[in-house]
């Protein structure tokens, strides 16, 4: 999925009936599939981000941010995009409130504008499999046993991946100096 992460910083979670003032609020582009695709984009690895982008203020934000990054939108739908509210307390503790929208759905028609002959690997987040169209993903993958499938099922703390493949052995050409990469499979990646 590609979704808006609304990051809300507060002193502490309010008790029932208590008011708490927000100290800071930001928005960023997030979502499991987007976060993985962004890592691939930074390392110049070819990919196709197959996620529906919806309408409404969140869908418009996602579309604008993808366009700024040069990421093609293969599926634009009239249904509303959802968002993830990440509430961050001063202590660093995070609480998530998620409003799933069209971005957490899948239909094989979403692949119509993608050259599927170029696909050899597929990343699937368990959250999408849990959604009402999750069986569509499973059925599509059953039709394509030639794909290497990487599955992340966070709620159950299970990570299933294929055999390790050696990487290119360094950073892309023209990139030098020191660097750091923070990898997270969570919807809270922008908070890192």
N, C-alpha and C positions, 0 to 999 in steps of 0.2 A: 504494500500500500504506500501511497504518498499522502501525507496528512499534515495539517498544521499542528505544531506543538505550541501550546500557549503555556508559557512558563511563568508561574505566579510565585513571587517570593513574599513570605509572610513571617512574622515572628514565631508563631506557633499555630497549630490547628485550633480553631475555636471550639469551645464546648457548646453544647446546645444552648441557644439563646445569646451567646456571646458574640460581640462584634470584634473583628480584627481588620486592621488597615493593611492594605497591600503596600509593601515597600518598593517593589519593582515588578514590572510585567513586560515580557518580551514574547515575540512570536518567531518561530523558525520552521523551516521545512523539515519534516521528519517522516517517520513510518519505516517499518522493517525493510521492505523491498527498496524504498528510496535510499535508506542508509547504506545498504549493501551496494547498490548501484553507484552511489557517490564515491565509495571506496574504489570500486572498479574504474570509475571515470578518472579519479586522481592518479591512478597507476596506468592509465592509457590502455586498459583492457576493454576490448569490444563487448558491448552488452546491449540489451533492449529492455527497457523498463516497461513491463506489461502491467499497468495498473489503471483502473478507471479513475478519471478525474471528473468530479461532479460539479455542481453549480453552487450558488450561494457565496457568502463572503469567504468561506474556507476553500471552496473549489476555485474561486477566482484567485485567491492568494497562492494556492498550489500551482495553478497554471502559470501565473506570473513568475514565480520563483523557478519553475522548471525551464521556462523560456529564457530567463536570465542566464541560466547555466548551460543553455544549448541542448537541453534534454527534450527529445521529441515526445509529444503526447499522442499516443496511438489510439486512445479511447477517451472521448469526451462525452459524458452522459448528462441528461437533464436533472437527474436525482441529486440531492444535496450531498456534498462532501462532509465528512465528519471532522472531528478534531480530538486532540488529547490535551487535557488540562493537567499540567504537572505542577503540583503545589509543593514548594520547597520551603521548609522551615529553616530558621536561623541555624539550627543544629545540623542541617544538611539532610535530615530525613525527608524522603519524598513520598508523596501520595498522588495517585493517578485517578483521574475521572475521565472516562473515555466515552465519546459519542461516535459510534461507528456509523459510517455512511456508505455511499456507493463504492468508496475505495477498498472496502473489505469484501467485495464480491468478485466473482470470476465467471466468465462465460467464454466458451471456445471462440466465439465471434470476436473477442477482444484481440485475438491474434491475426485477424484478417489483414492488417496493414504491416505485419512484421514478416520478414523473410524467414519462415520457420525452418527452411533448409539449412540456415546458418546456426541453428540452435544445437548445442551439444551438452549443455549443462543448464539445470534449472534450480533456482533457490526458491524454497517455499517456507513461509513462516507459518507456524502452527496456528496462529491467531486466525489466518484466513481459512484454514481447514476447519476450524471450529464454527465458522459462519455458515449461514443457511445455504450458500453455494459451494461449500467445501467439497462436496462430492463431485462437483464439476471438475475441480482441480485433480482429484484422484482419478476420475475416469479419463481425463485428458492424458495424464501421465501413464496410465495403463496402456493407452494406445501407442505410447512412444517408449518402449523398453530400451531404446538406444541412448536415451538421455542419462547423464549422470545427475542424480537428484540430491540436493543438499536440503535437509529438512531441519528446521529449528522448532522445537516444541518447548517453549520456555515455562509455561505454567506447571509442567510436570518435571522440569529441570532435566530433560533428556535432549541430547544433541546427537543427531544421526548424520554422519557425513560419509562420503565414499573414501576410497583410499587416497592417501596424501600424494600430491603431485609436486615435483620440484618446481620452484618458482624461477623467474628469469635471472635471479641472482643479483639483486641490487635495485637501485632506483632508476626511473626512466632517464634516458639520455638528456643531458642539459640540466639535471637537477643535482645540486651539490650542497655541501654544508651539512650541518646537523639537523636532525628532524625528530619528530615524535609522532606516533600514530596512536590514537585512542580508539580502540575497537569496542563496540558494545552492540549487543543484539537487542537491547531494550528500547522501548519507546521513549526512554529518558535520555537518549544519546546527546541531544543538544545541551543538556545540563552539565555534562562532563566538561 
